[in-house]
Amino acid sequence: MSLRLPVAWLLLGRILAGLSGDYNLILAASFAYTADVSDRRGRTFRVAVLEACLGLAGMGASLLGGQWRHAQGYAAPFWLAFSASLAAALYAAVCMRESVAPRQPTRLLTLRHYASVLRLYAPGARGWEWRKLLLYSLAFFLVVSVHFGASDLLVLYELSTPLCWGSELIGYGSAAHYLAYLSSLLGLRLLQNCLEDGWVAEAGLLSNVLGLGAIALASTTPLMFTGYGLLFLSMTVTPVIRSKLSRLVDEKEQGALFAAVACVEGLCSLVATGVFNSLYPASLSFMKGFPFLFGAVLLLVPAQLSPPAASSKLGFQLPPSMEAKQSLLARNPPEPSPPPLICLIFFKSHPSCWLSLSHVGGSSTV
């Protein structure tokens, strides 16, 4: 960009980035590393922290990127992105420890990596776990596709009538959109104290449906920001699905799993861009916000594909302290307490009642 090279060089850079994995490879490695170093109980929250970091970075870029570009042009933000990527690469190479021990020697260019990903979805290899793996992957595909598709249309939707937002309001709207990452992290932490992960995901899907529905019908600025506010739990869905997927595979297969999830996420970007960007101009004649309404209806499908665990009818679970007390009582049951004195007096004066109870309970001694 600084050398003012032809556009073909930009295309070459994108091709090289795509062949080397680009953004999805970084996400896959980060989530796989988090799954390796976390236990099953705290994995969902740790994955949510990673996604909250994405939202925090996006919110900062939305608030500062526009003004910085107006002040110093396009080159300065790209130099910052290059410096941050270089610092992250050095930190990963020097400071981060290997999460898989003992480390096994492997080759970089081999087809075994692709075979390990394909084995995850091979039918019959895992029984019922294979079906759940497919269902969760499909739910993840639908949720992320709706998220990408709606995000691509937000700026166009806000620029056109009747909203007609300027650059300042668009920046505030983008920051409010990324603020959902942080509010979802806080909501996930609070809801996990009383709800199972499956019900937390259902709450996130409900937040998505309500927020997209409000945005689809928004004709004023307050109503548009109301839609952004209703999305406050929208980003709790994907951490729950990633965590559930990681629990279905072995510890040595976490890298292959998240590589497959990264491929699904890349496919989501491709499909969402084609579907939603084609649907928006086609629906301008009868309803400008129809793509958002379409996304809200589409999210009803993953609500059925990833139901909460059937072991809990209401979804409530005990806090860790209560669970520990219950397990302690199960290992060391208390001795039965003697009957109250009034019962002894009553059964002594009415032996026929005690005789009836002895046939039921299998005991005839006091």
C-alpha positions as CSV (number, residue, x, y, z in Angstrom):
1,M,0.0,0.0,0.0
2,S,2.8,2.4,0.8
3,L,4.6,1.6,-2.5
4,R,1.3,2.0,-4.5
5,L,1.7,-1.3,-6.3
6,P,-1.0,-2.6,-8.7
7,V,-4.1,-4.3,-7.3
8,A,-2.7,-7.7,-8.4
9,W,-0.2,-7.6,-5.6
10,L,-3.1,-7.2,-3.1
11,L,-4.7,-10.3,-4.6
12,L,-1.4,-12.2,-4.4
13,G,-1.2,-11.3,-0.7
14,R,-4.7,-12.6,-0.1
15,I,-3.9,-15.8,-1.9
16,L,-0.8,-16.4,0.2
17,A,-2.8,-15.6,3.4
18,G,-5.5,-18.1,2.4
19,L,-3.0,-20.9,1.6
20,S,-1.3,-20.4,5.0
21,G,-4.6,-20.5,7.0
22,D,-5.1,-16.8,7.6
23,Y,-7.4,-15.7,10.4
24,N,-9.2,-19.1,10.8
25,L,-6.0,-20.9,11.5
26,I,-5.1,-18.5,14.4
27,L,-8.6,-19.1,15.9
28,A,-8.4,-22.9,15.5
29,A,-5.0,-23.0,17.2
30,S,-6.1,-20.7,20.0
31,F,-9.3,-22.7,20.7
32,A,-7.5,-26.0,20.5
33,Y,-4.8,-24.8,23.0
34,T,-7.5,-23.5,25.3
35,A,-9.3,-26.9,25.2
36,D,-6.0,-28.7,26.0
37,V,-5.2,-26.6,29.1
38,S,-8.7,-26.4,30.6
39,D,-10.9,-28.9,32.3
40,R,-14.3,-29.9,31.1
41,R,-16.2,-27.8,33.6
42,G,-14.4,-24.5,33.0
43,R,-13.9,-25.0,29.2
44,T,-17.0,-23.1,28.1
45,F,-16.1,-19.9,30.1
46,R,-12.5,-20.0,28.8
47,V,-13.7,-20.3,25.2
48,A,-16.0,-17.4,25.9
49,V,-13.1,-15.3,27.2
50,L,-11.3,-15.8,23.8
51,E,-14.4,-14.7,21.9
52,A,-14.8,-11.7,24.2
53,C,-11.2,-10.7,23.3
54,L,-12.3,-10.7,19.6
55,G,-15.2,-8.4,20.5
56,L,-13.0,-6.1,22.5
57,A,-10.5,-5.8,19.7
58,G,-13.3,-5.2,17.2
59,M,-14.9,-2.5,19.4
60,G,-11.6,-0.7,19.8
61,A,-11.0,-0.8,16.0
62,S,-14.5,0.5,15.3
63,L,-14.0,3.5,17.7
64,L,-10.5,4.4,16.6
65,G,-10.0,3.1,13.1
66,G,-12.2,5.6,11.3
67,Q,-10.6,8.7,12.9
68,W,-7.1,7.2,12.5
69,R,-7.7,6.6,8.8
70,H,-9.0,10.2,8.3
71,A,-5.9,11.5,10.1
72,Q,-3.1,9.4,8.6
73,G,-4.6,7.4,5.8
74,Y,-4.8,3.6,5.3
75,A,-1.2,2.6,5.7
76,A,-0.9,3.3,9.5
77,P,-3.6,0.9,10.6
78,F,-2.2,-1.8,8.5
79,W,1.3,-1.3,10.1
80,L,-0.4,-1.7,13.5
81,A,-2.0,-4.9,12.4
82,F,1.3,-6.2,11.0
83,S,3.1,-5.3,14.3
84,A,0.4,-7.0,16.4
85,S,0.6,-10.2,14.3
86,L,4.4,-10.2,14.5
87,A,4.2,-9.8,18.3
88,A,1.7,-12.6,18.6
89,A,3.8,-14.9,16.5
90,L,6.9,-14.2,18.7
91,Y,5.0,-14.7,21.9
92,A,3.6,-18.1,20.6
93,A,7.0,-19.2,19.6
94,V,9.0,-18.1,22.6
95,C,6.7,-17.9,25.6
96,M,3.9,-20.4,25.2
97,R,4.5,-24.0,26.4
98,E,3.5,-27.1,24.5
99,S,0.0,-28.1,25.6
100,V,0.3,-31.8,24.5
101,A,2.8,-33.9,26.5
102,P,4.7,-35.9,25.5
103,R,5.2,-34.2,22.2
104,Q,5.1,-36.6,19.3
105,P,7.3,-35.9,16.2
106,T,5.2,-35.1,13.1
107,R,5.8,-33.8,9.6
108,L,4.4,-30.5,8.4
109,L,3.5,-31.5,4.9
110,T,1.6,-34.8,5.2
111,L,-1.9,-36.1,4.4
112,R,-2.3,-37.6,7.9
113,H,-3.6,-34.3,9.2
114,Y,-6.5,-34.3,6.7
115,A,-7.2,-37.9,7.4
116,S,-7.5,-37.2,11.1
117,V,-10.1,-34.5,10.4
118,L,-12.1,-36.8,8.1
119,R,-12.0,-39.6,10.8
120,L,-13.9,-37.3,13.2
121,Y,-17.0,-37.4,10.9
122,A,-16.6,-41.0,9.8
123,P,-19.9,-42.8,10.4
124,G,-20.0,-45.7,12.8
125,A,-16.7,-44.9,14.5
126,R,-18.2,-43.2,17.5
127,G,-21.8,-44.4,17.7
128,W,-24.1,-41.8,19.1
129,E,-21.3,-39.4,19.6
130,W,-20.9,-39.2,15.8
131,R,-24.5,-38.0,15.4
132,K,-24.1,-35.4,18.1
133,L,-20.9,-34.2,16.4
134,L,-22.8,-33.7,13.1
135,L,-25.7,-32.0,14.8
136,Y,-23.5,-29.6,16.8
137,S,-21.5,-28.8,13.7
138,L,-24.7,-28.1,11.8
139,A,-25.9,-25.8,14.6
140,F,-22.6,-24.0,14.6
141,F,-22.8,-23.5,10.8
142,L,-26.3,-22.0,11.0
143,V,-25.5,-19.7,14.0
144,V,-22.2,-18.4,12.5
145,S,-23.7,-18.0,9.0
146,V,-26.5,-15.8,10.4
147,H,-24.0,-13.8,12.4
148,F,-21.7,-13.2,9.5
149,G,-24.6,-12.4,7.1
150,A,-26.3,-10.0,9.4
151,S,-23.0,-8.2,10.2
152,D,-22.2,-7.7,6.5
153,L,-25.5,-5.9,6.0
154,L,-25.6,-3.6,9.1
155,V,-23.7,-0.7,7.6
156,L,-25.8,-0.7,4.4
157,Y,-28.9,-0.9,6.4
158,E,-27.9,2.0,8.6
159,L,-26.8,4.2,5.7
160,S,-30.1,3.9,3.8
161,T,-33.5,5.3,4.6
162,P,-35.2,5.7,7.0
163,L,-32.2,5.6,9.4
164,C,-29.8,7.6,7.2
165,W,-27.0,7.4,9.8
166,G,-23.7,9.3,9.5
167,S,-20.2,8.0,10.2
168,E,-20.5,8.9,13.9
169,L,-23.7,6.9,14.5
170,I,-22.3,4.0,12.4
171,G,-19.2,3.9,14.7
172,Y,-21.4,3.9,17.8
173,G,-23.6,1.2,16.3
174,S,-20.6,-0.9,15.5
175,A,-19.2,-0.5,19.0
176,A,-22.6,-1.5,20.4
177,H,-22.6,-4.5,18.2
178,Y,-19.2,-5.6,19.5
179,L,-20.2,-4.8,23.1
180,A,-22.4,-8.0,22.9
181,Y,-19.2,-10.0,23.2
182,L,-18.5,-8.6,26.7
183,S,-22.1,-8.6,27.9
184,S,-22.3,-12.3,26.7
185,L,-19.2,-13.2,28.7
186,L,-20.7,-11.7,31.8
187,G,-24.1,-13.2,31.2
188,L,-22.5,-16.6,30.6
189,R,-20.6,-16.5,33.8
190,L,-23.7,-15.6,35.8
191,L,-26.1,-18.0,34.1
192,Q,-23.7,-21.0,34.6
193,N,-24.3,-20.7,38.3
194,C,-27.9,-21.9,37.9
195,L,-28.3,-23.2,34.4
196,E,-26.7,-25.9,32.3
197,D,-24.7,-25.0,29.2
198,G,-27.5,-26.1,26.9
199,W,-30.0,-23.7,28.5
200,V,-27.4,-20.9,28.3
201,A,-27.2,-21.5,24.6
202,E,-31.0,-21.4,24.3
203,A,-31.0,-18.1,26.1
204,G,-28.4,-16.8,23.6
205,L,-30.5,-18.0,20.7
206,L,-33.5,-16.2,22.1
207,S,-31.4,-13.0,22.4
208,N,-30.4,-13.4,18.8
209,V,-33.9,-13.9,17.6
210,L,-35.3,-10.9,19.5
211,G,-32.4,-8.6,18.5
212,L,-32.6,-9.5,14.8
213,G,-36.4,-9.1,14.9
214,A,-36.1,-5.6,16.4
215,I,-33.4,-4.6,13.8
216,A,-35.6,-5.9,11.0
217,L,-38.4,-3.6,12.0
218,A,-36.3,-0.6,13.1
219,S,-37.3,2.7,11.5
220,T,-35.8,5.0,14.1
221,T,-32.5,5.4,15.8
222,P,-33.8,4.4,19.3
223,L,-35.4,1.3,18.0
224,M,-32.2,0.3,16.2
225,F,-30.1,0.7,19.4
226,T,-32.9,-1.3,21.2
227,G,-32.1,-4.2,18.7
228,Y,-28.4,-3.9,19.6
229,G,-29.4,-4.0,23.3
230,L,-31.4,-7.2,22.8
231,L,-28.4,-8.9,21.4
232,F,-26.7,-8.7,24.8
233,L,-26.5,-12.5,25.1
234,S,-26.1,-13.3,21.4
235,M,-22.5,-14.5,21.7
236,T,-23.1,-17.1,24.3
237,V,-24.1,-19.7,21.7
238,T,-20.8,-20.3,19.9
239,P,-18.7,-20.8,23.1
240,V,-21.2,-23.4,24.3
241,I,-21.2,-25.3,21.0
242,R,-17.4,-25.2,20.8
243,S,-17.1,-26.6,24.3
244,K,-19.7,-29.3,23.6
245,L,-17.8,-30.3,20.5
246,S,-14.5,-30.5,22.3
247,R,-16.0,-32.9,24.9
248,L,-17.1,-35.4,22.2
249,V,-13.5,-36.1,21.1
250,D,-10.4,-37.4,22.7
251,E,-7.7,-35.1,24.1
252,K,-5.4,-35.9,21.2
253,E,-8.0,-35.0,18.7
254,Q,-8.6,-31.4,19.9
255,G,-6.4,-29.9,17.1
256,A,-8.2,-31.9,14.4
257,L,-11.6,-30.9,15.8
258,F,-10.9,-27.2,15.9
259,A,-9.3,-27.4,12.4
260,A,-12.6,-28.8,11.2
261,V,-14.5,-26.1,13.1
262,A,-12.3,-23.4,11.4
263,C,-13.1,-25.0,8.0
264,V,-16.8,-24.8,8.9
265,E,-16.4,-21.1,9.9
266,G,-14.7,-20.3,6.6
267,L,-17.6,-22.0,4.8
268,C,-20.0,-19.9,6.9
269,S,-18.4,-16.7,5.6
270,L,-18.6,-17.8,2.0
271,V,-22.3,-19.0,2.3
272,A,-23.4,-16.0,4.4
273,T,-22.0,-13.5,1.9
274,G,-23.6,-15.1,-1.0
275,V,-27.0,-15.6,0.6
276,F,-27.6,-12.5,2.6
277,N,-26.0,-10.1,0.1
278,S,-28.2,-11.5,-2.6
279,L,-31.3,-11.5,-0.4
280,Y,-31.0,-7.8,0.6
281,P,-31.4,-6.2,-2.8
282,A,-34.1,-8.7,-3.7
283,S,-36.2,-7.8,-0.7
284,L,-35.9,-4.0,-0.9
285,S,-39.3,-3.7,-2.7
286,F,-41.4,-5.2,0.1
287,M,-39.3,-5.2,3.3
288,K,-35.8,-3.8,3.7
289,G,-35.1,-5.7,6.9
290,F,-36.2,-9.0,5.6
291,P,-32.7,-10.6,5.7
292,F,-32.5,-10.0,9.4
293,L,-36.0,-11.5,9.9
294,F,-34.9,-14.5,7.7
295,G,-31.9,-14.9,10.0
296,A,-34.0,-14.8,13.1
297,V,-36.3,-17.6,11.7
298,L,-33.2,-19.6,10.6
299,L,-32.0,-19.6,14.2
300,L,-35.0,-21.6,15.3
301,V,-33.4,-24.6,13.7
302,P,-30.2,-24.8,15.9
303,A,-32.6,-24.3,18.9
304,Q,-33.9,-27.8,18.0
305,L,-30.6,-29.3,16.9
306,S,-28.7,-28.6,20.2
307,P,-31.2,-29.2,23.0
308,P,-30.1,-29.1,26.6
309,A,-29.2,-32.3,28.4
310,A,-32.1,-34.6,28.9
311,S,-31.0,-35.5,32.4
312,S,-32.3,-32.2,33.8
313,K,-35.9,-31.4,33.1
314,L,-35.7,-27.7,34.0
315,G,-32.0,-27.2,33.3
316,F,-31.1,-26.1,36.8
317,Q,-27.9,-27.5,38.4
318,L,-26.6,-27.3,41.9
319,P,-23.6,-25.0,42.7
320,P,-20.3,-26.8,43.2
321,S,-20.5,-26.7,47.0
322,M,-23.9,-28.4,47.0
323,E,-22.7,-31.0,44.5
324,A,-19.7,-31.7,46.8
325,K,-22.0,-32.1,49.8
326,Q,-24.3,-34.5,47.9
327,S,-21.4,-36.7,46.8
328,L,-20.1,-36.8,50.4
329,L,-23.5,-37.8,51.6
330,A,-23.7,-40.5,48.9
331,R,-20.4,-42.0,50.0
332,N,-21.1,-41.7,53.8
333,P,-24.9,-41.9,54.3
334,P,-26.0,-40.8,57.8
335,E,-27.4,-43.3,60.2
336,P,-31.2,-43.4,60.5
337,S,-32.3,-41.3,63.4
338,P,-34.5,-43.0,66.0
339,P,-38.3,-42.3,65.8
340,P,-39.7,-39.6,67.9
341,L,-40.9,-40.4,71.4
342,I,-44.5,-39.7,70.5
343,C,-44.4,-42.4,67.7
344,L,-43.1,-45.0,70.2
345,I,-45.9,-44.2,72.6
346,F,-48.5,-44.4,69.8
347,F,-47.2,-47.8,68.4
348,K,-46.9,-49.2,72.0
349,S,-50.6,-48.4,72.6
350,H,-51.7,-49.6,69.1
351,P,-49.8,-52.7,68.2
352,S,-52.0,-53.5,65.2
353,C,-50.7,-50.3,63.4
354,W,-47.1,-51.4,64.0
355,L,-47.9,-54.9,62.7
356,S,-49.2,-53.4,59.5
357,L,-46.1,-51.3,59.0
358,S,-43.9,-54.3,59.6
359,H,-45.4,-56.1,56.6
360,V,-44.7,-53.0,54.5
361,G,-41.2,-52.1,55.7
362,G,-39.9,-55.6,56.3
363,S,-39.0,-55.0,60.0
364,S,-40.8,-55.9,63.2
365,T,-38.4,-54.5,65.8
366,V,-38.2,-51.1,67.3
